[in-house]
Amino acid sequence: AFPFICSARAGLLMTGFSFAFGAMFSKTWRVHSIFTDVKLNKKVIRDYQLFMVVGVLLAIDIAIMSTWQIFYPFYRATKQMEPYPHPTSEDIVIVQENEYCQSEKMTIFVGIIYVYKGLLLVFGAFLAWETRHVSIPALNDSKHIGLSVYNVLIMCIMGAPIAHVLADHKDALFVLISIFIIFCTTATLCLVFVPKLLELRRNGQPGAAGSRIRATLRPATTHECRDPGPELERRLKELRQYNNRYRRTLQAKENELQMLLSKLGSDASSESSTRESRSPAQRVRLPTTRENISHP
């Protein structure tokens, strides 16, 4: 049962991370695609596509863990610590024996997991940065996502060295790792859901029409009215795309016109050269009919 416990511990950490941040980043990805894609015919991102994103992340986790356990499964490794005398009996010596989860190529697979989860955090931070100007509180979670990524990153940077240093001190290691995990999960949940609950409480129940508007659209402040920079940038980007599209269309029409003119010129020159190459005997002179008009 010991190898299964080791596998379950690693698998639960990976799947929990994918469920939490995969769902958060998939929602941010949809917001990013809505507010950065200025095409007229936008492709709607459905809810099932967000579930598919989380499913892909879980599939990657399952593939990594399955490959790890099939080729290099966990096994029990023991280590005897330094003996120390019994506190009440001089004839008894206590020898502590620690158990460890070990596996061949363990460093390689742990490094792959760190890189994979790190890239996921970087991608989430990028999406949060790109959607920082969204003025709808129900959709703009960029600040909270950034704080969540920061907390998890700091806890991982602190927890990984501590886990290696305190590998022989099982009690202290268990307490510290548990505190880090509980702090990360609690902070992430609070950052994501507490602001929405406060907004809902401040604006009343979601049944009224006015409360729906207030809970969705942030009222424009004086600073936002005086600084239309993001709106102008978005409009300028849209006009540039239209300009590039029309330029490509105009260039294609000009190329087509030049091709037709060149083809027409070659046909006319070939016809004139054919007429000039005919002999005088081959030329046909049309007879002219003269009518005698008699005047009375």
C-alpha positions, 0 to 999 in steps of 0.5 A: 500500500505504501507505493499507492500512497506515494502515487496518490499524494503526487496525483492529488497535488497535480490534479488539484492544481490543474482543477483550480488554476485550469478553471481560472485561466480558462475563464480568463482566456475567454475574456481575453479572446472577447476583448482582444479579438476585433473581428466582426465575425467572432467565434463564440467560446462555449462553456463546454470548451472551457471544460475541455481546456481543464480536461486537456490539463488533466489528461496531461497530468494523467499521462505524466503520472501513468508514464512515471508509474508504469516505467519507474514505480514508487517503492519504499526506501528506509533510513535509520537515524541516529539512536538515542537512549530511552528517557526513562530506561537506560537499557533501551535504545531507540532507533528511529527509522524513516520511510521515503517515497523513492523512484528511479528517474524521480528527479526527471519527472519532478522537473517535468512537473515543475516546468509544466506547472510553471508554464501554466502559471506564466500563461495565466499571468500573461492572460491576467496582464492582457485583460487588466483594462477590462471594465466589467468587474464580473469578468475582470479578475486580473488583479486577483489572478495575479495575486493568486499566482504570486502567492502560489509562486512564493509558496512553491519557491519556499516549500521546495527547498524546505522539503529537501532540507527537512526530509529527515524531520518528518513532523516538521516537514508535514506541518510546514507543507500542510501550512503552505498548501492550506494557505495557497488554497485558502488565499486563492479561494478568498481572492476569487470569490470574496470580492464577488460576494462583497459586490453582490452584497453591496449592490443588493440581490441579483434579481432586480434589473438595476442591481444586475447593471450595477453588478456587471458594469463598473461606473465610470469615474472622473479619471476614466472619463478624462483618460480614454486611452484604452478605448482609443488604442482599441479603436486605432487597432481596429482601424489599422486592421481594416486599413491593412485588409483594404490595402491587400484587397486593393493590391490584389485588384491592381495585380488583376488589372495589370494582368488583364491589360498585359493580356489585352496588349499581347492579343492586340499586337499578335493580331496586328502582326498577323494582318501585316504578314498577309501577302497582297494576293491574299488581301480581298478588296471589296467591290464598290458599287456605283449607282448612276443617279439621273437628274431630271 
